[in-house]
Every structure is written in structure tokens, then in C-alpha cells.
Amino acid sequence: MTRVLARYAQHPASLAAVMLLAFAPSAFAKDGFDFTYVEAGYGIDSTIEAFGQSYDSDDSYRIDGSYQFNRHLFATAQYYSAGYDFEGNANYGLSGYSLGVGYKGRISGADAMPVEWFAVLSYEHSDTHSEFHDVNYDEGRDGGGLKAGIRAAVTDRLELMVNAYEQSYGGDFLLRNGDLDGLSFELGGVLQLRGDWSLTASYRTGELDYLTLPNYPSKYKLELDRDEVFVGVRWAYR
């Protein structure tokens, strides 16, 4: 976890888009955040580190959706996909989706700009594709996830968000002892435009740990480190 957090300090350029959003006109927002929206994001910088080397992806993207039922409860959905070319004929692909139920609460006072915490419990599905030396292997896994974070208004048009996201797939995923486990941290910003549209930017860093790999007679652990910068657009139903 310490190594993951340390990556924020090592990627100042990756956070430039988020920090530039802070120049939005200053005004305090009074209302709480609405969790009803659809968002599409593209990975302008997506890197995975495996076997001591780094590899880039040129087709990383995600689609997020959320619907708020009442003051506290909301539902979430996300689809994510990325592909990485290794050396030679080897490549690695990762995609998946999640469906969750969340709860949010206010931290700041009623007369202050809104600062809220949120937590999401989700069903997770992951598909991985591996190709090494012309041998293809596809694996689908089911599991669970837990996300917790904070949304804070900086002005009436700008909000900042930070969250931690734990995912586990395969047997005993509830005990974080599945075939594949992931922990990531994300820092992002949302700049509201006219109407219901917004621009989004975020930096996500994390790890994927394989406890077992197919076709190996014993347990074999493989750790993949990921760093991604997303930019996108959001449409909110108000």
C-alpha cells in the first residue's frame, strides 16, 4: 500500500489536468452532490508494469453510471477495458464490469460548501486475456468490491474526489484470498460546464496480484502495477 501511495508524488505531470481545474470561477456551492449521471472516460496515459518492465496501452477506456434513489442511497455501474502489448508476440488484456449499491453522507455543515463521504459495495466481474508465445488464455472471474471516498466542492463549478477501491475475484474473495486481488487509489476532478455537462479528469494508481496462474503445478504469484490518467465527459440528470 505504501508503494501505491508513493506513486502520487512520482507523477506530477499526470495530475496536471486535475490541478488546472482549480482555476474555475470561485463561488461556494450550497447543495449536496447528485449521484445521478453517466460518464465516459478515455485513458490518455495507461501503463502497466510486469516482469520488471513497463508497457503502455492505447485503448484504455471506461464508462461509469450512477443513479441516486434518495438522500443517501444510490446505485452504480461501470465497464472498463484496456489492452497492453508486451515484447514479441505477447500481450495482455483486462476488462470487466461492476454493479454496486452505495451510501453517502454529508461531512460539512448545511451552510458550507458540500463535502461528502461515500461507500459502495459491488459485484465485480473481470475478464483477462493473456497471449504468450502464440498460446492464448482467457479467464473470467466473479468477485466483490468495496470503494470508499470523499467528494468536496471547491467552487460552485469544481469538485475534487479521492477514493480507495478494493477488488477481489475467485474463491474466498470475501476474505481477500481470491485468485486475483486489486487495490487502487484515485484522485480526480469534475468541472461543470453549462447545462448538465461536465469535464472530468483523474489519476488512478494500483496493483493487481495473481495468487495463481493457469497451467502451473503450484501457486505462482504475479504482481502487476498500473498507473492511468483518464479524461472524459459527464452528463448529469438534474
N, C-alpha and C positions, 0 to 999 in steps of 0.2 A: 504493500500500500504506500510506503514511503517513497519508493521509486516512482510510482504513478503520480503522486502529488508533486514530486520534484520536477516533472516534465513541464509544468506550467511555467516555471522560471526559465526553462531552456527554449521556449518557443515564443518569444515576444512578438515576432512577426505574425504568428498565427492568430494572435489576439488583436491585431491592429484594426480589423474591420469592426470588432465589437466595441473597442475603445473609441473609435471615431464617432460612434452613435451618440456619445455623450455631449455632442455639440448641438443637440436638438434644443429648441427654444425652452427656456426654463419656466416651469409652472407646476405647482403641486397638484397631483391627481387626488381626488377625494374618494372616488368609488373603488370598490374591490375589483379584482381581476375576474374576467369572464373566461371560463374554460370551454367555451363552445367555438371551435374553429377547425379549419383544415389548412394544413401547411405542407409545402413541397420544398425539399432542400437538396442541393447538389454539392458533392464533396469536391471543392476546388483543390484540396490537398489531402490525400488519403494515403497513409504509409503504414505498412506492416513490417515488423522485424521478426525474422525467423532464421534459425541456424546462424546467428551472428551477423546477418546481412539485412539491409532494408530494401523493400520493394514498394513501388508506387502503383496506385490504381487510377485509371482514367474513366471509370464508370461507376463511381460510388454515389448512391443517392438514397433518400428516404422520404416517406410520406407519412405524416402524422395527422391524427384526428382526435378531437375531444368533444364531449357533449356534457353540459352541466345540467343536472336534474333539479337541484335546489341550491340553497345557500352553501351547502358543504359537500354534497355528493356529485361525482361526475364519472364518466366512462372514457376510456382511452383506447386507441388503436394505432398501430404503427407497422409499416413494412419497410424493410431495409435490404439493400443489396450492394455488394462490392466484389470485384474480381482483381486478382493480382497475378502478374506474370513473373515466375521465377526464372532462374537461368536454364538454358536448354529448352527442353520440351515440357518443363514442369510448370504448373500453375495451381492456384488456389482460389476458390470462390466461396463466399459466405453470404447467405441471405436468410431471411426469416421474418416472422411477424409476431406481434404480441397483442393481447386483448386484456384490458385491465379495468379495475374499479378503484377510484381514488376518493380521498377525503382531504378537504382543505380547511384551514382556519386562519384567522387574522392575528397578526402579531402587533401591528401598530394600532394606535388609538383611532377612534372614529373620525377625528378632525385632522389627522395627519395623513401624509401620503401613504398609500397602501403598501404594506409589507406582509406577505402571507407565506405560511408553510404548507406543504402538501406531501402526501404519501400515496403511492399506487401499488396495489398488489395485482400481479398479472399472470396470465397463462402465456407461456413462451413456446414458440416452435422455431427450430433452427435447421437449415439445410446447408451442408458443407459439401464442396466438390474438390477433390484432390486428383491431380494428374502428375504422376512421376514415372518417367521412362516409359511413356505410352500405356501406362496402366491407369485406368480411371476408377475412382471410387466415390460413390455418392452415399451420404448418410443423413437421415432425418432424425431429429431428436425433439422430444417434448420435455417441458420443464416448467419452472416458475420463476418469477422475478419480483423484486422489491425495489422501488425507487422512492427516494425522499429528497426534497429540495426546498428552496426558498425563491419566491418571486418578489421583486422590490421595484417600486416606481421611483425613477429618478426625476422625471418631469411628467407633464401630462401626456407626452408623446413617447417617452422612452422608459422601458423597463429592463432590468437585468435579472438573470436567473442563474442559479447554480444547483446542481443535483448530483447525487451518487446513485448508481444503478448496479444492483447485484442480480446476476442471472445464473441459473444452474439447470443443466439438462441431463436426462438419463436417469438411471437408477439412483435412489436415495437423494434426489435433488433437493428435497426439503431440508436435508442435513448438510447441504453444500458438499455432497460427496458424489456428484454425478459424473458422467463420462466427460462432460465439458462444462467448465465454470468460467464466468466472466465478471469482472469488476471494472466499472468505468466511472469517470468523473467528467462533468460537462459544465462549461461556463458560456453563457450566451446573452444576447440582447435582442430586443424587439423594438423597432422604430415605427410608430404608427403614421401612416400617410393619410390622405384624405379618404373619407368614407370608411369602408370596412377593411381596407387593405393595409398590410404592414410589410416591412422588410425585416428579415431575420439573419443573424449571424451567430455562430457558435463554434467553440473548440472542444473536442472530446478526446480524452486520452484514457487508455485502459489496457487490460490484459485478458487473454483467453488461455486457459490452462486445460490441456487434454490430459486426463488421467490415464486413458487407454487409447491405443490406436489399433485399427483392424489389422489382422494377419500377423500380429506379433504374439509369440507364445507366452509372454509375461507382460506385466504392466509397464508402460512406456510413457513417460511424461514429456509433453512438449508445450512450451510456453510461447505464445505469440503476443507481441506488444503492438498496439495500434495507436496512431495519432491521426485525427481527422479535423478538417476545418470545413464547415458547412455554411453556405449562403442560400437564402431561399425567400419565398413569399408566403404570407399567411392571409387567409380570408376569414374574418370573424363574423359570426352571425350575432347581431346586436338587436 
